[in-house]
């Protein structure tokens, strides 16, 4: 009777899962209309109920169910000046940073999605096991423990199946369409503002661009289609003239507010990307349904057809598309393949259709040649100073290493040579001892000089190329590193050096700060772009705004118009993507490299 009582207790607790699910759906609906503060508390409240279920099942069955969630993010730390820092933004209080971190932690945790499924199905399954416990007793309780561990226990990442990938692609199609609808709403606000509140137009335009940037980011993350930003750089702050007045066009102002506002209005109105965004906001919500509605209709018709055949009854569902009515079990067996075929046909092209939607978005939201040129000029102006500073810092480092290392050793060797000259006649044994010390010191100096040269430009990079140089760095790393490369020959030497030092810095950060044990490096070259992806299993939490090493990588990449994309949630894993535009070097012969290796 104890097992029966416990099974029914768990069934009663499971019934509350539908209440949690309802609260989460309400919080999600509020999130969609801009009330974002309720979603995270709703999820965390449901996790309390899930934790209670895991504890009871573990205690009553002896089968421990560990927590499936990633480690929670750390609380923000107050700076010395009393402010809280999140990237490049400062806050007087920590609650917004804490909420934002916990929201990201919840949304990026795979266990969150599994918990939704568990909350939906668990009340029915728990009731079935409770009824079964009247007959089987402890066996039913242990079966429920296995069910709970499957949904609420930790699960190793695994490769997504064919069905999962295509359902996910269909969701991506709907997600891109939903973002385009949001962009349409902001575009309507832009048109309204233009008719009577032009000073507000730059602010509304920034909101529209934020939505468009969300489309670009999610399109790349979901489909791999990269959409660059097309916008012209914003105007600089007004600078006073010699007489203290501020000028915009032919008009002078005493205060900087008006010329700054007029410059921003001019910037927003005369940037062609503003109007391209508005055109995309009108066209994409209309065109996207042409790509996803047929697939969604086939999938929905097939799934409901399966439910109608075996649960609710057909009720003319198949007859409305010209198929014979199902009136018997044999007919249900005959029509089941038809419903499954409809689902399969609807899902089959969804990845390709999702990429088509992203490419259409790139055609409308991507940069034109004029905007690319303007961005390049602006970026060159920004990076010119950074490259000069980075070069000066590198020269100071080399000078410091030479002064503190090699130079001091050479001075000491010169003094010992003088002592050898003075002792060689009157104390030959002592002179021989000093000569032996000199030989050892020269060997150490040569080793240090070679190490310094490797820090400037390693010989293996010049002789063997980027892939072998990265493999050599992986062998020297304390981590267990797997290197996979697909590079069709030698690249331009400056680009190889830039990518090499960036990868070495990322490996060093993973070992020193990330407390990682394993790392993976993937080198790829495609269409004039070298991409190096470094992934480690460390504790995460890396922030380019706070780390001097990561800022150094960004400064080094700036000279090549490259970029560093960092994904490092608290608890890990950390993934850093280094991209360097470059060309193949025809003057250097090297066979195409497409290999994989792993260090011990």
Residue, then its C-alpha position, 0 to 999 in steps of 0.5 A: x500500500x505504501x507504493x500505491x500511496x506514493x504513486x498517487x501522491x506523485x500523480x497529484x503533484x504532477x497534476x499541478x504541472x499543467x498549472x505551471x505550464x499555463x503560467x509559463x504560456x501566459x508569461x510567454x504571451x506577455x513576453x511577446x508583447x514586451x512585458x519581459x520580466x515575468x517569463x524567468x520567474x515563471x520558469x524558475x517557479x516551475x523548476x521548484x516543482x520539478x526539483x520536488x518531484x525529482x527529490x521524492x522519486x529519488x527518495x522513494x525508489x532509491x534511483x538518484x536523479x541529478x539536476x539537468x540544468x546548466x550551472x546558474x550564472x554568478x551574481x554581478x559584482x559591484x565595481x570600485x566606483x559603485x556601478x555594476x558593469x555588463x559588457x560596455x553598459x553600467x548600471x546603478x543597481x544589479x537587478x537588471x543584469x541579474x535578470x538578463x543573465x538568468x533569462x539567457x541562462x534559462x533560454x539557452x539551457x536544453x533542459x528548459x525545452x525538455x521540461x516543457x514536454x515533461x510538464x505537458x505529458x507528465x500528468x497523464x503518464x503519472x496517472x497511468x502509473x498510479x493506476x498501474x500501481x494498484x496492480x504492480x506496486x513498486x514496479x510501477x513506481x520504478x517505471x515512473x522513476x525511469x520516466x522522470x529520469x528520462x525527462x528531468x535527468x541530465x542528458x548528454x548532447x546527441x546528434x539530432x535526427x532527421x525528423x527533429x532537424x526538419x521540424x526544427x527547420x519548420x519552426x525556424x521558418x515560422x520564427x523568421x516570419x514572426x520577426x518579419x511581422x514585428x518589423x512590419x509593426x515598427x515600419x508602420x510606426x516609422x510611417x506614422x512618425x514621418x507624417x507628424x513627429x519627424x524628430x522622433x524618427x531616428x529613435x523609431x528607426x533605431x528600434x526598426x534596425x534592432x528588429x532587423x538585426x534580430x532577423x539577421x542574427x537568427x537567420x545566421x544562427x538557424x540557417x547559416x546564411x550570414x547577413x551583414x549590416x548595411x547601415x551607414x555609420x552614425x554622425x559624430x557628436x557636434x564640435x564647437x567652432x572657434x567662436x563657440x557656436x555649433x554648425x549644421x549646414x548653413x545654420x549656427x546654434x548656441x547649444x549642441x542639441x539641435x545640430x545633433x538632432x538634425x544630423x541624426x534625422x539627416x542620417x536616418x532619412x538619407x541612409x538607403x538602408x532605412x528604406x530598404x528595411x521598410x520595404x523588407x518589412x512590407x514584402x517579407x511578411x507577404x512572401x514568407x507564407x508562400x514558403x512555409x504555408x504548404x509545408x505547415x499545411x501538409x504536416x498539420x493535415x497529416x498529424x491531425x489525420x493520424x489523430x483522427x484515424x486512431x483517437x477522435x474518428x475521421x469525421x470527414x477529414x479525409x473526404x474533404x481532400x477527395x480521399x475515401x471516407x474511413x469507416x473501419x479499422x482496415x480503412x484506418x490502417x490503409x489511410x495511415x501511410x497516406x497521413x505519414x506520407x503527407x507529414x514526410x512530404x511537408x517536412x522534407x524541403x523545410x531546411x531548404x525553404x528556411x535557407x531560401x527565406x534567409x537568402x531572401x532576407x539577405x537580398x533585402x536587408x543586406x548591404x549594397x556596394x555603396x554601404x559596404x564602401x562607406x562601412x569600410x572607410x569608417x572601419x579603416x578610420x576606427x582601426x587605424x589608431x587601434x592597429x598603431x596602438x597594437x603595433x606600438x605595444x608589440x614593439x614595447x613587448x619585444x623591447x622589454x623581452x630583449x632588455x630583461x632577458x637576452x640583453x642581461x644574459x649577454x652582459x653577464x656573458x661579457x663579464x665572464x669572458x673578461x674574467x676568463x681572460x684574466x684567469x687563463x694564465x694564472x688559474x687555468x682550472x678556474x678559467x675552464x670552469x667559467x668557460x663551461x658556465x659560458x657555454x651553458x649560458x649561451x645555450x640558455x640565451x639561444x633557447x630564450x632567443x628562439x622562444x622570443x622569435x616564436x612569439x614574434x613569428x614562429x618558424x613553423x608558420x613560415x615553413x609549414x603554414x597555418x595548419x601545422x603551426x596550429x597543430x604545434x601549438x596544440x601539442x604545447x598546450x596543457x589541454x587535450x586539443x583536437x585539430x580539424x582543418x580544411x584549408x586548400x593550400x597556403x594563405x597570405x602570410x599576414x593573415x596566417x599570422x593573425x589567425x595563428x596568434x588569435x588561436x594561441x591566445x584563445x587556447x591560453x585563455x581556455x587553460x588559464x581562465x576557463x579551467x578547461x580540459x579539452x578543446x577543439x579547433x576547426x580551421x576552414x577556408x571558403x570564398x575568401x574567408x578563413x574561419x577558425x573555431x575554438x571550442x572548449x569545455x571550460x566554465x564559460x563566462x568569457x567577456x571580450x569587454x573585460x578581457x585584455x587578451x580578447x581585446x587584443x585579438x579584436x585589435x589584431x583582427x581589426x587590421x584585416x577587417x576580421x571579426x571575433x564572435x564569442x559565445x560563452x554562457x556561464x557554465x560553458x561551453x565557450x565557442x570563439x569564431x575568428x574570421x579573417x578575410x584573405x586570399x590564397x598565396x600563389x607564391x607559396x606551394x603547399x598541398x591542400x590540407x583536409x585532416x583531423x588530429x588530436x593531442x594526447 
